[in-house]
């Protein structure tokens, strides 16, 4: 099987995982929409763990970079095939098996990742996905990576996955004991970083303009790459006893780098929008909304990281909103923008429906902004995250959050149906 066939396998696994994540998210929001508790705490934690392992810590963060990378990297770098292709085949199987083993536990995210074999398999999967990406990119066209920001971004993602995979293997072997749960942090960053790499590539297109916009996008990728490294190093060093675990959700240095990346992205978007090289239609809508959400993410991250607010906001719905913003802006905005850019390479019989995709962009963008605003307001009221029962004063916003989940799920469904229509259609 060539790299394109493998990309289709990764895409199929990704769709299944996202459907599972969406269904579990919908169930939790239905449960949280009312003050009455309709299920047991154990069952709620089982659903929560399934959602988190599928969308944040398991298949999705790895499979997005692998799907896009296997599909387009050889073409971007003028190579006939992906490097280490057999390893990439094994990585998908290892990741799926590891996720299934962890899901077989009752509440793995509440009591720690207690399945060493599951963690070992996820580590092997991360290695098997990161090594082909890094090996494909690092052997050629190094000087031209700024002309292909997707290649630059995925090379950093690949390096992070290699490092994370090695650490996960050590965790699975019991090197850090119950600190294995610390391994769960980096995949969220890989997911976010894959989205930034996709958007940067879409912004420059196949024939990128010279000038400082290209450099600004490279700066955004490098800044977020350093932030990702800090996000991983801090819990890992804390697990080794070499560093005290930070009180807040991340370090101020990491958040500052994220802010630099967001500012560079906004500047590049402003310059490119004035020079009009961006495609019209749904792609521009997806990219513009992603840039807006990334700017909001950067400001919110800096806000959460300030020491005076850390204690008050730590583990509240403010952190919940920031984490979901980081993940959902990739899944709801960057992924469809990347699919539109990849469309000529997909070999589909029909062109995308501009109306469908534009509607999906605005539904997703508006719903995501409302979701984050409501979560932030709840957090400032003191609502802790991960709780099934809550005080009556939190009910109005919890109910509103549950309502906002409907358009959050509807947005990707719109473009997914059009993608399926094009994939199943006969050539015209």
Secondary structure, 3 states (H helix, E strand, C coil): CCHHHHHHHHHHHHHHHHHHHHHHHHHHHHHHCCCCCCCCHHHHHHHHHHHHHHHHHCHHHHHHHHHHHHHHHHHHCCCCCCCCHHHHHHHHHHHHHHHHHHHCCCCHHHHCCCCHHHHHHHHHHHHHHHHHHHHHHHCCCHHHHHHCHHHHHHHHHHHHHHHHHHHHHHHHCCCCHHHHHHHHCHHHHHHHHHHHHHHHHHHHCCCCCCCHHHHHHHHHHHHHHHHHHHHHHHHHHHHCCCCCCCCCCCCHHHHHHHHHHHHHHHHHHHHHHHHCCCCCCHHHHHHHHHHHHHHHHHHHHHHHHCHHHHHHHCCEHHHHHHHHHHHHHHHHHHHHHHHHHHHHHHCCCCCCCHHHHHHHHHHHHHHHHHHHHHHHHHHHCCCECCCCCCCHHHHHHHHHHHHHHHHHHHHHHHHHHHHHHHHHCCCC
